[in-house]
Amino acid sequence: MTRQKYSFNEALQRILLIFKGETPPSDVPNQLHGESNSTPWNVSLSDLAEVIQGSLPGETFHLPATAFNGNVTLTGDGTAYGDMTTPLTRSQQGANNLPHFDANRIGLLFPGGGDISEKVYLSFQFQHNKELGTTISPHIHYLQSVTGTPIFQYYYKWYTPGGIIPHTGTWSTGTTVDGSRALFAYGTGTAASGSIMQIAEFPDVSWPAGPSEGVSSHFDMILWRNDSVVSGDVLVKSVDIHYEIDGFGSDEEYTK
């Protein structure tokens, strides 16, 4: 017989209803099932609730996180630390205030023809919820108006608070040649303007050798375009970094 398994959130839902003295609806599971070393196990959620409640005599029990209808709320002592940052180098343009800013389409215009003199400088600070030591996925959002795809390159430094910052001139390199220069297929007339919002992916970046990554690590980037594939300017809207999280934040202000 196949045993039906339920999600952890469903289990929490029933435990909460038991604590409230309410009768859970029939579609809420009575048992939590799992497997340990290939041996199946199950536990009554009402028994589990009594064990948890009994371990806290004279105290009000709080689950650190509860989920109903897709909403997650932290309660009681279930809090985490996070950051609200204001980088002082939010998209700083280079010499002579280049690349040019397009006030109509709101973006920076990167020239072609192999002109690599126009660069933009960025500095990122990762949130407390990042899973430390995991790889990251940088990419850019740009407007594509022709079938050709431009090539973007960048220098980067990635370092952690309390760690040594790589000295001047020590930069690592990434390029969209090694990634995906166009995530979405392009065809004439795909939009009324003839342009689509395109994504160019850089290869994933691993944490560099040296001290382990800590909370609020910094990622500095210098971005430019280097190709003659697309004539004229290419408008870049934003630079993104995808990363994995393992919680709402950190248990302590500066450590996890």
N, C-alpha and C positions, 0 to 999 in steps of 0.2 A: 504494500500500500504506500502511495506517495504522500508524504507529510507536507502540508502547506506551510510555507514559511512567511513570516510577517516582518515588516520593517521595524526598526528600532523606534521610530516615531509613533507607529501604531501601538507599540508596547507602552511607551510613555503615556499615550493618551488614555489607555485603560487604567494605568496606575493612578493618574491624576483623578479620574472619575471615582476610583475606589476611595481615595483620600477625602474627596468631597462628600462621601456617603451616598453617591448616586449609583444607580444601576446602569452599567455600560450597555449600549445598544447591541443587538445580536451580531452586527457586522464588525464589532470590535473584538479582536482575538482574546481568548481566555488563556492561551498558552504561548510562551516564548520558546521557540525551537532553535537549535543550533547543532554544531558538530565540533568535537574536540578530539584530535588524533584519530580521526575516522570513526569516532564513536558518537552516535546521535544522542542528544540530551534534550530535555524540555523541563520547563518550570512553570508552575501556576503563577500568574501575575498577581493574584490576590495574596498568595504566600510571599512572593517577593516584596510586595508593598508592606506587609506586616513586618518582615525582617528589617526593611529599611526604617520603618517607623519605630520599631523597637530598639534600633541602634541609636536612636536620638531621644532618649527619655526626657520628658519635660520640655522639649523644644518643638518649635513649629518647623515642619519639614518643607524645604524648598528645593524643587528641581532646578538646576542651573539653567536649563534651556527647555522650553516647551514649544511644541509645534502643533497648530491647529489650522487647517485649511491653507497650508503653505506659509503661514506667518510664524516667525521664530522670535520669541521674546526672552530676554535674560531676566531672571528673577532672583530675589534674595541676594546671596553672596556671589551669584553667577555673573560676574562682571569681567571685563577685559580692557587692557589699555590699547589705545590707538593713537594715530598722529593726525593733526591738521597742520599742513605745512604751507609755507609761501616761499618757494625758491626764488632767490634774488637774481637768478639767471634764466628766468622763464623765456625760452626761445630768444636768445640774444643773437642778433645778426652780426656779421663780421665787418671787415674793413669797408668804409664808405657806405655803411648801412645796407649792404647787399647780403643775400638776394633781395630783390625788390618785393615790396608788399602790394598785393592786388586787393584794393579796398572794395571792389565790386564783388569778386568771388571769394574774398576773405581767405587768403593763403599766401604762401611765399612762392615766387617764380624762380625756379632753378634753370639756368641756361644750359643749352646743349653745346655741340661742337668741341667737346673735350675741355671746356673751360671749368677747371676745378678750383678757381680762386674764390668763388662765392660759397661761403660755408655758413652754417647755423650751429650755434652752441647751446647745448641743453644739459640740465642736471636733474636726475630723478632721485627720489628717496622712497624706498619701498616701505609699505605699510607694515604694521606689527603682525598682520595676519599671514604674511608670507611664510611658507614652509622653508625653513632655513636650509641652505645647501642645495636646493633644487635648481634646475636649469630655467632659463627665461627665454622668451620668444619675442624679439624686437621686430617691428614691421612699421610700414608707413602707409598712410592713406593719401592717394593722389588722384587727380582728374585725368582720365585717359580719353583722348579725342581721336586717336589714330590707331592703326593695328600694331604698330611697333611699340615696344616696351622699353622705357629708359632704364639705365643702370645707376643705382645709388650705392654709395660707399660711406663708411663711417669709421672713426677711431673711437675707442672707448677705454675707460678705466672703471673698475668695479672694486670697491673697498668698503670696509666696515668700521663703525665707530670704535675707537680704541686701537684700530689697526693702522699699519703704516700705509700712507698714501703713495702710490707709485710716483716716482720723481718725474720732473718735467722731461718730456720726450719719450717716456715709456708708455706707449699706447698700443693696444691690440686693435686689429682691423676686422671689419665685417663688410660683406658686399652682397647685393641681391643677385649677382651672377651665380653665387653658390646656393641661393634659396629659390623662391618662386617670385619671378618678376611681375607676374600677373595672376592673382588668385582666381579672378573671374574671367570668363570668356567675353571677348569684345567683338561686336559686329556693328556695321553702319546702321544708324537709326535705332540703336538700343535705347536712346533717350531723345526727347524733343530737341535738345541742344546738340545732339551728336556726341555727348560726353557721358561717361559713367564714373562712379566713384570706385576706384580700383585699389587693391591692396598688394603691396610688394613685401614679401617676407624675407628677412635675413635669417641665416642659420641660427639655431638655438645656441645660447651662450651658457657655458658651465662656470660655476664659481671657480675663480683662479686659485692656484696653489698658494699655500701660506696659511695665515690664521683662518679659522673657521668663520663662516658668515654669522654676524650677530644681528640683533634687531635694528631696523632702520638703516640698512646698508645703502650706500650711494652708488649711482651709476651715471658717470659723465659721458657725454657723447658729442662728437663733432661730425656733422652730416654734410655731404655734398653730392652732386651729381657728376658722373663721368662717362659720357657716351656721345656718339653722333648718330645713334639709331633713330631718334626722334628729333626733327628739326625744331628750332625755336624753344620757347620756355615750357616747362612742365610745372603745373601748380600743385604744391604739396599742402594738404590740409592739416595733418597731424602726424606725430610719431607715437606709437603705442608700444607697450611691453606687456605681453601676457605672462602671468606667473601663477603658480599653484599656491593655494592657501590651506592651512590646516586648523583654522579656528577663527573666532571673531577678532582676536587680537592676541596680546601677550599677558601672561599671569602677573608679571612684574613690569615696572616701567621701562627697564632697559635690558631685560633678559626674558627668555621663554622657558 
